[in-house]
Amino acid sequence: MDTEREPVRVVVVVDDDQLVRMALRLVIDGEPDLTVVGEAADGDAAITVVDEQRPDVVLMDVRMPGRDGLSATRELLTRPVRPRVLMLTTFDSDDLVLGALHAGALGFVLKDTQPARILDAVRTVAEGNSVLSPAATARVIAAATSPRSSYARGSSREAARGQLSVLTERERETARAVADGLGNAEIAERLSISVATVKAHVGSLFAKLGVDNRVRIALLVRDAEE
């Protein structure tokens, strides 16, 4: 890690659980390349802090008293200089997580995720990349395809197949692995390629399919197979 660069500026936003905020601050501030520049206990306070501090990354809770994380994320991502938003969830609100991704959040992590993985997620989002763990991806796909979901699939099988038809065979295999909830290292092992090559394929999927996160890739694959 290059510690000579300016640290990534992070705002930690959670609900009214001060202990969670304290724990996240301790974990993040303990890293030489990350620094917490503010906290907030609800969506309105989050917007105020972000406007004041102009952080690189916002760690945003989905459910909060008053203004929720989805509403706050939507407003923050209309700013001329937009922060990169990483959502926190307990998965009692899958539709809100889907809404956050639709609004432009770069991913989400579970609140009980191991600290090291949260740090990795913050760094990944800071670089402009999406973060969706395999377990989380599977849950979101299930929520999105549920008839009760407000984000249920709108694409027809033919439309999805048309989008996927522009992919190479290897890109199709990568998309299939993403739909299975595999991470980059697991995809590399399945396809017998390097992790760097997997990242290149995923980047190509984003560009060719016009999507900005792995969940949307997975949903297109599921749509095409219906």
Secondary structure, DSSP 8 states (H G I E B T S, - for coil): --TTS--EEEEEE-SS-HHHHHHHHHHHHTSTTEEEEEEESSHHHHHHHHHHH--SEEEEESS-SSS-HHHHHHHHTTSSS--EEEEEE-SS-HHHHHHHHHHT--EEEETTS-HHHHHHHHHHHHTT--EE-HHHHHHHHHHHHSTT-TT---S-HHHHHHHHTTS-HHHHHHHHHHHTT--HHHHHHHHT--HHHHHHHHHHHHHHHT-SSHHHHHHHHHHHH-
